[in-house]
Amino acid sequence: MNPLLEAMKEGGPKTVPTTENGQQVITVEARHLRPTDAKVSDILGVLIAIGGAIITAGITITTGDWTVATIAVLLFARSYLKGDAHKEAEATSIIRFTESEIAVKPGSIWNPDTKWQKFDKRFPHRFVRLAHERAQQEMDEHEYQRRTAPNARIKRYYSQSWVVVLEYMGERYDVAEVMGERRADEILTRLILCDEYMKSVASARQTMPLKPEDHWSGGTGSVPQ
């Protein structure tokens, strides 16, 4: 079975194989949560919870009716909003593979109209996963917090994040900042698979005889050796 189709059955980023002008095209839509967006959504969740508490307190003071139902609704709303906020904060990077080109459109919820970057596949390139550049800074800050405030609650963002990049002719091009090692590995594995598959397709097309005379170099009527 086609290895790409087999891998698509196992989940991972949404992958859509199509055909354009007689050639295969693969489009990968990699949804991911950037650490900065996760941090912002968590802060918004806290602010919403505080706002809900203020509103609830105001209603209680006005009506004198502090009920268990009001408390339950408030707690549920905070839990729901926090979980849903992370999903809403996810961005989608689009990576398009053809036999001759890789096109990348990095995902951003703040700038959805990011431009396509196009790369000629004939030149040296590879997809890799790198630690986030702010990971060490965050770990140093957490170490300082542990020494000065041992009981403080610490939330990891950048130290739990990776950057999937395309290294092209010695230059780095970011594809996606991904919070969560498993998600980063899924995206990286799928991109490598698609790239290798399209290389094999292009190679097979180059070696495929297009005319009968491509089978042998002898003259008309000669027997191929």
C-alpha positions as CSV (number, residue, x, y, z in Angstrom):
1,M,0.0,0.0,0.0
2,N,1.1,3.6,-0.6
3,P,3.1,4.5,2.5
4,L,1.6,8.0,2.7
5,L,-1.9,6.7,2.6
6,E,-1.0,4.1,5.2
7,A,0.4,6.9,7.5
8,M,-2.7,9.1,7.0
9,K,-4.8,6.3,8.6
10,E,-2.8,6.6,11.8
11,G,-3.8,10.2,12.4
12,G,-1.4,13.2,12.7
13,P,-1.8,16.4,10.8
14,K,-4.5,16.6,8.2
15,T,-3.0,15.5,4.9
16,V,-4.7,15.9,1.5
17,P,-3.3,14.3,-1.6
18,T,-4.6,15.7,-4.9
19,T,-3.6,15.9,-8.6
20,E,-3.0,19.1,-10.5
21,N,-2.0,19.2,-14.2
22,G,-1.3,15.5,-14.1
23,Q,1.1,15.8,-11.1
24,Q,0.6,14.8,-7.5
25,V,0.3,17.5,-4.9
26,I,0.2,16.9,-1.1
27,T,-1.1,19.6,1.3
28,V,-0.5,19.3,5.1
29,E,-2.5,21.4,7.4
30,A,-0.7,21.3,10.7
31,R,-2.7,22.7,13.7
32,H,-0.6,23.6,16.6
33,L,-0.6,25.7,19.8
34,R,2.1,28.3,20.0
35,P,3.5,28.8,23.6
36,T,2.9,32.5,23.6
37,D,-0.7,32.0,22.5
38,A,-1.2,29.4,25.2
39,K,0.1,31.8,27.8
40,V,-2.2,34.6,26.6
41,S,-5.2,32.4,26.6
42,D,-4.5,31.3,30.2
43,I,-4.2,34.9,31.3
44,L,-7.5,35.7,29.6
45,G,-9.0,32.7,31.3
46,V,-8.0,34.0,34.7
47,L,-9.3,37.5,33.9
48,I,-12.6,36.0,32.8
49,A,-12.8,34.1,36.0
50,I,-12.1,37.2,38.0
51,G,-14.7,39.1,36.0
52,G,-17.2,36.4,36.6
53,A,-16.5,36.4,40.4
54,I,-17.0,40.2,40.5
55,I,-20.3,39.9,38.6
56,T,-21.5,37.1,40.9
57,A,-20.6,39.1,43.9
58,G,-22.4,42.1,42.6
59,I,-25.6,40.1,41.9
60,T,-25.3,38.5,45.4
61,I,-25.0,41.9,47.1
62,T,-27.9,43.3,45.1
63,T,-30.3,40.3,45.5
64,G,-28.9,38.8,48.7
65,D,-29.2,35.3,47.0
66,W,-25.9,33.5,47.1
67,T,-26.7,30.0,45.8
68,V,-24.7,26.9,45.2
69,A,-25.9,27.0,41.6
70,T,-24.2,30.4,41.0
71,I,-20.9,29.0,42.4
72,A,-21.2,25.9,40.2
73,V,-21.9,27.9,37.1
74,L,-18.9,30.1,37.8
75,L,-16.5,27.2,38.3
76,F,-17.8,25.4,35.2
77,A,-17.5,28.6,33.1
78,R,-13.9,29.0,34.2
79,S,-13.0,25.4,33.4
80,Y,-14.8,25.4,30.1
81,L,-13.4,28.7,28.9
82,K,-9.8,27.7,29.8
83,G,-10.0,24.4,27.9
84,D,-11.8,25.9,25.0
85,A,-9.5,28.9,24.8
86,H,-6.5,26.7,24.1
87,K,-8.3,25.1,21.1
88,E,-9.4,28.5,19.8
89,A,-5.8,29.7,20.1
90,E,-4.4,27.0,17.8
91,A,-3.0,28.2,14.5
92,T,-2.6,26.2,11.3
93,S,0.5,26.1,9.2
94,I,0.0,24.9,5.6
95,I,2.8,23.0,3.8
96,R,2.3,22.1,0.2
97,F,4.5,19.6,-1.6
98,T,4.8,19.1,-5.4
99,E,7.4,17.2,-7.3
100,S,9.6,20.3,-7.7
101,E,8.6,22.6,-4.9
102,I,7.8,23.0,-1.2
103,A,5.6,25.9,-0.2
104,V,5.2,26.9,3.4
105,K,2.6,29.3,4.9
106,P,3.3,29.6,8.7
107,G,0.2,29.7,10.9
108,S,-0.6,32.7,13.1
109,I,-3.9,33.7,14.8
110,W,-2.6,37.3,15.0
111,N,-1.6,37.5,11.3
112,P,-3.7,35.0,9.3
113,D,-2.5,36.5,6.0
114,T,1.1,35.4,6.3
115,K,2.8,35.0,2.9
116,W,3.7,31.8,1.2
117,Q,7.4,30.9,1.1
118,K,8.5,28.7,-1.8
119,F,11.5,26.5,-2.1
120,D,13.0,24.6,-5.0
121,K,13.3,20.9,-3.9
122,R,16.4,20.4,-6.1
123,F,18.5,22.2,-3.5
124,P,19.6,20.7,-0.2
125,H,16.9,20.8,2.5
126,R,15.5,18.9,5.4
127,F,12.8,19.2,8.1
128,V,14.1,19.2,11.7
129,R,12.8,19.9,15.3
130,L,14.6,22.4,17.5
131,A,14.1,23.4,21.1
132,H,12.3,26.7,21.5
133,E,14.8,29.6,21.8
134,R,13.1,30.8,25.0
135,A,13.2,27.4,26.7
136,Q,16.4,27.9,28.6
137,Q,15.4,31.4,29.7
138,E,12.1,30.0,31.1
139,M,13.9,27.2,32.9
140,D,16.3,29.7,34.5
141,E,13.4,31.8,35.6
142,H,11.7,28.8,37.1
143,E,14.8,27.7,38.9
144,Y,15.0,31.2,40.5
145,Q,11.4,31.0,41.5
146,R,11.9,27.6,43.1
147,R,14.7,29.1,45.3
148,T,12.9,32.3,46.2
149,A,9.3,31.0,46.4
150,P,9.2,27.2,46.7
151,N,5.5,27.0,47.0
152,A,4.8,29.1,43.9
153,R,2.8,27.5,41.1
154,I,4.9,27.2,38.0
155,K,3.5,26.8,34.5
156,R,5.8,25.7,31.7
157,Y,5.2,27.1,28.2
158,Y,8.5,27.5,26.2
159,S,10.4,24.7,27.9
160,Q,7.6,22.4,26.7
161,S,7.7,23.7,23.2
162,W,9.6,23.0,20.0
163,V,10.0,24.7,16.6
164,V,9.6,22.6,13.4
165,V,11.8,24.2,10.8
166,L,12.8,23.8,7.2
167,E,16.6,24.0,6.8
168,Y,17.2,25.1,3.3
169,M,20.7,25.7,1.9
170,G,22.0,26.4,5.3
171,E,19.2,28.8,6.3
172,R,16.4,28.3,8.8
173,Y,12.8,28.8,8.0
174,D,10.3,28.3,10.8
175,V,7.2,26.2,9.9
176,A,5.5,26.0,13.3
177,E,6.1,26.7,17.0
178,V,4.5,23.8,18.7
179,M,3.6,23.4,22.4
180,G,3.8,19.7,23.2
181,E,6.5,17.2,22.2
182,R,4.1,14.7,20.8
183,R,2.3,17.2,18.5
184,A,5.7,18.5,17.3
185,D,6.9,14.9,16.5
186,E,3.7,14.2,14.6
187,I,4.1,17.3,12.4
188,L,7.8,16.6,11.8
189,T,7.2,12.9,10.9
190,R,4.5,13.8,8.5
191,L,6.5,16.5,6.7
192,I,9.5,14.2,6.3
193,L,7.3,11.4,5.0
194,C,5.6,13.7,2.5
195,D,8.9,15.1,1.3
196,E,10.5,11.7,0.8
197,Y,7.4,10.4,-0.9
198,M,7.4,13.3,-3.4
199,K,11.1,12.7,-4.0
200,S,10.3,9.1,-5.0
201,V,7.5,10.3,-7.3
202,A,9.8,12.8,-9.0
203,S,12.6,10.2,-9.3
204,A,10.2,7.6,-10.8
205,R,8.9,10.1,-13.4
206,Q,12.5,11.0,-14.4
207,T,13.4,7.4,-15.1
208,M,10.1,6.4,-16.8
209,P,10.5,5.9,-20.6
210,L,8.3,8.3,-22.5
211,K,8.9,6.9,-26.0
212,P,9.8,3.5,-27.3
213,E,13.3,4.6,-28.3
214,D,14.0,5.5,-24.7
215,H,14.1,1.8,-23.9
216,W,17.3,1.3,-26.0
217,S,19.9,3.3,-27.8
218,G,20.2,1.2,-31.0
219,G,18.8,2.1,-34.3
220,T,15.3,1.3,-35.6
221,G,14.7,-2.4,-35.7
222,S,17.8,-3.3,-33.6
223,V,17.5,-5.7,-30.6
224,P,18.1,-4.1,-27.2
225,Q,21.1,-5.6,-25.4
